[in-house]
Amino acid sequence: MSLERSIMAFAGFMVLLSLVLTALVHHNFVWLTAFVGANLFQSAFTGFCPAAMLMKKLGVKTEAELCKLKQ
């Protein structure tokens, strides 16, 4: 799985997790949903994504790097 798809999967998981926590644990977990959404929005413009940086350090390859490996 590429870095780009990993980020989408992670963000989707965090949104779903925060919604479940909001419903079952405490209503303030909705702020986690807001944080994930705000982070996705700002990363679209700035390119800065802490989760992507962490995944990159863990060895997740970008789509471009995966294409080069296939050739």
DSSP file (Angstrom, degrees, kcal/mol; ACC not computed):
  #  RESIDUE AA STRUCTURE BP1 BP2  ACC     N-H-->O    O-->H-N    N-H-->O    O-->H-N    TCO  KAPPA ALPHA  PHI   PSI    X-CA   Y-CA   Z-CA
    1    1 A M              0   0    0      0, 0.0    60,-0.3     0, 0.0     2,-0.0   0.000 360.0 360.0 360.0 136.1    0.0    0.0    0.0
    2    2 A S     >  -     0   0    0     58,-0.1     4,-2.3     1,-0.1    60,-0.2  -0.282 360.0-110.7 -77.2 164.1    1.3    3.4   -0.9
    3    3 A L  H  > S+     0   0    0     58,-1.9     4,-2.2     1,-0.2     5,-0.2   0.897 117.4  54.0 -60.0 -42.5    1.9    6.3    1.5
    4    4 A E  H  > S+     0   0    0      1,-0.2     4,-1.7     2,-0.2    -1,-0.2   0.916 112.1  42.9 -62.0 -44.3   -1.0    8.3   -0.1
    5    5 A R  H  > S+     0   0    0      1,-0.2     4,-2.5     2,-0.2    -1,-0.2   0.849 111.1  56.3 -70.7 -33.6   -3.4    5.4    0.4
    6    6 A S  H  X S+     0   0    0     -4,-2.3     4,-2.6     2,-0.2    -2,-0.2   0.887 106.3  50.5 -63.5 -38.8   -2.1    4.7    3.9
    7    7 A I  H  X S+     0   0    0     -4,-2.2     4,-2.7     2,-0.2     5,-0.2   0.918 110.8  48.3 -66.0 -43.6   -2.8    8.3    4.9
    8    8 A M  H  X S+     0   0    0     -4,-1.7     4,-2.4     2,-0.2    -2,-0.2   0.915 113.6  47.5 -62.6 -42.0   -6.4    8.1    3.5
    9    9 A A  H  X S+     0   0    0     -4,-2.5     4,-2.5     2,-0.2    -2,-0.2   0.915 113.3  48.1 -65.4 -42.7   -7.0    4.8    5.3
   10   10 A F  H  X S+     0   0    0     -4,-2.6     4,-2.5     2,-0.2    -2,-0.2   0.919 112.6  48.0 -64.4 -44.3   -5.5    6.2    8.6
   11   11 A A  H  X S+     0   0    0     -4,-2.7     4,-2.2     2,-0.2    -2,-0.2   0.917 112.5  49.0 -63.6 -43.3   -7.6    9.4    8.4
   12   12 A G  H  X S+     0   0    0     -4,-2.4     4,-2.4    -5,-0.2    -2,-0.2   0.914 111.6  49.5 -62.0 -43.0  -10.8    7.4    7.7
   13   13 A F  H  X S+     0   0    0     -4,-2.5     4,-2.9     1,-0.2    -2,-0.2   0.911 110.5  50.2 -61.6 -42.9  -10.1    5.1   10.6
   14   14 A M  H  X S+     0   0    0     -4,-2.5     4,-2.5     2,-0.2    -2,-0.2   0.887 110.3  49.8 -65.8 -38.6   -9.5    8.0   13.0
   15   15 A V  H  X S+     0   0    0     -4,-2.2     4,-2.0     2,-0.2    -1,-0.2   0.942 113.9  44.9 -63.8 -47.2  -12.7    9.7   11.9
   16   16 A L  H  X S+     0   0    0     -4,-2.4     4,-2.2     1,-0.2    -2,-0.2   0.912 113.8  50.2 -63.7 -42.1  -14.7    6.5   12.5
   17   17 A L  H  X S+     0   0    0     -4,-2.9     4,-2.7     1,-0.2    -1,-0.2   0.919 110.4  49.3 -61.4 -43.9  -12.9    5.8   15.8
   18   18 A S  H  X S+     0   0    0     -4,-2.5     4,-2.3     1,-0.2    -1,-0.2   0.859 109.6  52.0 -66.9 -33.8  -13.6    9.3   17.0
   19   19 A L  H  X S+     0   0    0     -4,-2.0     4,-2.1     2,-0.2    -1,-0.2   0.905 111.2  46.9 -67.0 -40.5  -17.3    9.0   16.1
   20   20 A V  H  X S+     0   0    0     -4,-2.2     4,-2.6     2,-0.2     5,-0.3   0.927 113.3  48.5 -65.1 -44.3  -17.6    5.7   18.0
   21   21 A L  H  X>S+     0   0    0     -4,-2.7     4,-2.6     1,-0.2     5,-1.7   0.878 110.1  52.5 -63.6 -37.2  -15.8    7.2   21.0
   22   22 A T  H  <5S+     0   0    0     -4,-2.3    -1,-0.2    -5,-0.2    -2,-0.2   0.917 114.7  41.8 -62.8 -43.2  -18.1   10.2   20.8
   23   23 A A  H  <5S+     0   0    0     -4,-2.1    -2,-0.2     1,-0.1    -1,-0.2   0.858 128.2  27.7 -73.2 -35.9  -21.2    8.0   20.8
   24   24 A L  H  <5S+     0   0    0     -4,-2.6    -3,-0.2    -5,-0.2    -2,-0.2   0.740 130.8  22.0-103.1 -25.6  -20.1    5.5   23.4
   25   25 A V  T  <5S-     0   0    0     -4,-2.6     2,-0.3    -5,-0.3    -3,-0.2   0.845 119.1 -22.7-110.5 -64.6  -17.6    7.3   25.8
   26   26 A H    > < -     0   0    0     -5,-1.7     3,-1.7     1,-0.1    -1,-0.3  -0.987  45.8-125.6-157.8 143.1  -17.9   11.1   25.9
   27   27 A H  G >  S+     0   0    0     -2,-0.3     3,-1.4     1,-0.3     4,-0.1   0.696 102.0  72.9 -66.2 -18.6  -19.2   13.8   23.6
   28   28 A N  G >  S+     0   0    0      1,-0.3     3,-1.7     2,-0.2    -1,-0.3   0.606  74.5  81.5 -74.2  -9.6  -15.8   15.7   23.7
   29   29 A F  G X> S+     0   0    0     -3,-1.7     3,-1.3     1,-0.3     4,-0.9   0.642  71.2  81.9 -67.7 -11.2  -14.3   13.0   21.4
   30   30 A V  H <> S+     0   0    0     -3,-1.4     4,-1.9     1,-0.3    -1,-0.3   0.771  78.9  67.8 -61.9 -23.7  -15.9   14.9   18.6
   31   31 A W  H <> S+     0   0    0     -3,-1.7     4,-2.3     1,-0.2    -1,-0.3   0.790  91.8  59.1 -67.4 -26.6  -12.9   17.3   18.8
   32   32 A L  H <> S+     0   0    0     -3,-1.3     4,-2.4    -4,-0.3    -1,-0.2   0.905 104.5  50.1 -65.7 -40.6  -10.8   14.4   17.5
   33   33 A T  H  X S+     0   0    0     -4,-0.9     4,-2.4     1,-0.2    -2,-0.2   0.919 111.0  49.2 -60.8 -44.2  -12.9   14.3   14.4
   34   34 A A  H  X S+     0   0    0     -4,-1.9     4,-2.6     1,-0.2    -2,-0.2   0.891 110.4  51.0 -63.3 -39.9  -12.5   18.1   14.0
   35   35 A F  H  X S+     0   0    0     -4,-2.3     4,-2.5     2,-0.2    -2,-0.2   0.928 110.3  48.2 -64.4 -45.4   -8.7   17.8   14.4
   36   36 A V  H  X S+     0   0    0     -4,-2.4     4,-2.3     1,-0.2    -2,-0.2   0.927 113.8  47.4 -61.7 -44.6   -8.4   15.1   11.8
   37   37 A G  H  X S+     0   0    0     -4,-2.4     4,-2.3     2,-0.2    -2,-0.2   0.913 112.7  48.2 -63.4 -43.1  -10.5   17.1    9.4
   38   38 A A  H  X S+     0   0    0     -4,-2.6     4,-2.6     1,-0.2     5,-0.2   0.887 111.3  51.1 -64.8 -38.8   -8.6   20.3   10.0
   39   39 A N  H  X S+     0   0    0     -4,-2.5     4,-2.2     2,-0.2    -2,-0.2   0.905 110.4  48.6 -66.4 -41.2   -5.3   18.4    9.5
   40   40 A L  H  X S+     0   0    0     -4,-2.3     4,-1.3    -5,-0.2    -2,-0.2   0.913 112.6  49.5 -62.2 -42.4   -6.5   16.9    6.2
   41   41 A F  H  X S+     0   0    0     -4,-2.3     4,-0.8     1,-0.2     3,-0.3   0.939 113.5  43.5 -63.7 -48.9   -7.6   20.4    5.0
   42   42 A Q  H >X S+     0   0    0     -4,-2.6     4,-2.6     1,-0.2     3,-0.7   0.859 109.9  56.6 -68.9 -33.2   -4.3   22.2    5.9
   43   43 A S  H 3X S+     0   0    0     -4,-2.2     4,-1.7     1,-0.2    -1,-0.2   0.795  98.0  62.8 -69.6 -25.2   -2.2   19.3    4.5
   44   44 A A  H 3< S+     0   0    0     -4,-1.3    -1,-0.2    -3,-0.3    -2,-0.2   0.835 115.8  31.1 -64.1 -31.4   -3.9   19.7    1.1
   45   45 A F  H << S+     0   0    0     -4,-0.8    -2,-0.2    -3,-0.7    -1,-0.2   0.810 131.5  30.7 -95.4 -35.6   -2.5   23.3    0.9
   46   46 A T  H  < S-     0   0    0     -4,-2.6    -3,-0.2     2,-0.2    -2,-0.2   0.729  87.9-133.8 -99.4 -24.7    0.8   23.0    2.8
   47   47 A G     <  +     0   0    0     -4,-1.7     2,-0.6    -5,-0.4    -4,-0.2   0.446  62.8 132.1  81.8  -0.7    1.9   19.5    2.2
   48   48 A F        +     0   0    0     -6,-0.3    -1,-0.3    -9,-0.1    -2,-0.2  -0.774  22.0 159.0 -90.2 117.6    2.7   19.1    5.9
   49   49 A C     >  -     0   0    0     -2,-0.6     4,-2.1     1,-0.1     3,-0.2  -0.905  28.4-161.2-140.6 108.9    1.3   15.9    7.4
   50   50 A P  H  > S+     0   0    0      0, 0.0     4,-2.2     0, 0.0     5,-0.2   0.869  94.8  54.1 -57.9 -37.9    2.7   14.5   10.6
   51   51 A A  H  > S+     0   0    0      1,-0.2     4,-2.6     2,-0.2     5,-0.2   0.897 107.9  50.1 -64.3 -39.3    1.2   11.1   10.0
   52   52 A A  H  > S+     0   0    0     -3,-0.2     4,-2.4     2,-0.2    -1,-0.2   0.892 109.4  51.3 -65.8 -39.3    2.9   11.0    6.5
   53   53 A M  H  X S+     0   0    0     -4,-2.1     4,-1.9     2,-0.2    -2,-0.2   0.913 112.2  46.5 -63.8 -41.4    6.2   11.9    8.0
   54   54 A L  H  X S+     0   0    0     -4,-2.2     4,-1.5     2,-0.2    -2,-0.2   0.926 113.2  48.1 -66.7 -45.0    5.9    9.1   10.6
   55   55 A M  H  <>S+     0   0    0     -4,-2.6     5,-2.4     1,-0.2     4,-0.3   0.874 109.0  54.4 -63.8 -36.6    4.8    6.5    8.0
   56   56 A K  H ><5S+     0   0    0     -4,-2.4     3,-1.3     1,-0.2    -1,-0.2   0.908 107.6  49.8 -62.5 -42.3    7.7    7.6    5.7
   57   57 A K  H 3<5S+     0   0    0     -4,-1.9    -1,-0.2     1,-0.3    -2,-0.2   0.796 105.9  57.5 -66.6 -27.5   10.2    7.0    8.6
   58   58 A L  T 3<5S-     0   0    0     -4,-1.5    -1,-0.3    -5,-0.1    -2,-0.2   0.496 126.8-100.7 -81.9  -3.1    8.6    3.6    9.1
   59   59 A G  T < 5 +     0   0    0     -3,-1.3     2,-0.4    -4,-0.3    -3,-0.2   0.568  66.7 153.2 100.6  10.1    9.3    2.7    5.5
   60   60 A V      < -     0   0    0     -5,-2.4    -1,-0.3    -8,-0.1     2,-0.2  -0.603  37.8-137.2 -74.1 128.6    6.0    3.2    3.7
   61   61 A K        -     0   0    0     -2,-0.4   -58,-1.9   -60,-0.3   -57,-0.2  -0.579   9.9-120.0 -90.6 148.7    6.8    4.0    0.1
   62   62 A T     >  -     0   0    0    -60,-0.2     4,-2.2    -2,-0.2     5,-0.2  -0.293  32.2-103.4 -75.9 168.4    5.1    6.7   -2.0
   63   63 A E  H  > S+     0   0    0      1,-0.2     4,-2.0     2,-0.2     5,-0.1   0.892 123.3  51.7 -59.6 -40.9    3.2    5.8   -5.2
   64   64 A A  H  > S+     0   0    0      1,-0.2     4,-1.9     2,-0.2    -1,-0.2   0.897 108.9  49.6 -65.0 -40.8    6.1    7.2   -7.3
   65   65 A E  H  > S+     0   0    0      1,-0.2     4,-1.5     2,-0.2    -1,-0.2   0.883 110.1  51.1 -66.1 -37.3    8.6    5.0   -5.4
   66   66 A L  H  X S+     0   0    0     -4,-2.2     4,-1.3     2,-0.2    -1,-0.2   0.870 107.9  52.8 -67.0 -36.5    6.4    1.9   -5.9
   67   67 A C  H  X S+     0   0    0     -4,-2.0     4,-0.9     1,-0.2     3,-0.2   0.903 107.0  52.1 -65.2 -40.8    6.2    2.6   -9.7
   68   68 A K  H  < S+     0   0    0     -4,-1.9     3,-0.4     1,-0.2    -1,-0.2   0.862 106.9  53.6 -63.6 -35.0   10.0    2.8   -9.9
   69   69 A L  H  < S+     0   0    0     -4,-1.5    -1,-0.2     1,-0.2    -2,-0.2   0.818 104.2  55.9 -68.7 -30.0   10.3   -0.5   -8.2
   70   70 A K  H  <        0   0    0     -4,-1.3    -1,-0.2     1,-0.2    -2,-0.2   0.743 360.0 360.0 -73.1 -23.7    7.9   -2.1  -10.7
   71   71 A Q     <        0   0    0     -4,-0.9    -1,-0.2    -3,-0.4    -2,-0.2   0.471 360.0 360.0 -79.6 360.0   10.0   -1.0  -13.7
